[in-house]
Structure formats: structure tokens, C-alpha cells
């Protein structure tokens, strides 16, 4: 992943790496899970999703691209999630604060 001049993430084009696919799989499992809604803990679903993206960023994965892929595929199930831009901003800011 690269950064723009203002420091914001810019996804890399081309096929996802094996590592990125593993992180994508984890994110898709959380985003697509109906168990959070059944238990009434949808806010926990958002927290878990965000934590997976933060971990992916810490391990060098192309996390904005992973996030975008999940939002593109699962947006109909993610009405309670923040917007894509807000999610990326939250992960970017939390991950930077941990450095």
C-alpha cells in the first residue's frame, strides 16, 4: 500500500496477495455474520471488523483495499456500519496513534 502526499491511504492495484486474501476472508466473515444482529450486538460487529482492519494494517496488509472490497460486496448487510470513508478514517487514526 502507498500513501498520498497528505498521508491518506491509497490502495494498490492488481491482484490481492495471499496475506490480503486471508485478512479479506476474516473481514467478510464478520461483515456477513448474522449472529450479531440476532444477539442485538451490532455495535460489537463494527468494533470487531475495525479491530481486524487495524491488525491487518499493523501486519502490512492493504487494509483500505480490503475494506473497500468488503463494503462493495456486503454493503446491503452493513447499514449499521459507518460509511466507508469514516471506517477508513477511524482505522487510519487509531493505527497511527498506536505507533
Secondary structure, 3 states (H helix, E strand, C coil): CEECCCCCEECCCCCCCHHHHHHHHHHHHHHCCCHHHHHCCHHHHHHHHHHHHHHHHHCCCCHHHHHHHHHHHHHHHCCCCCCHHHHHHHHHHHHHHCC
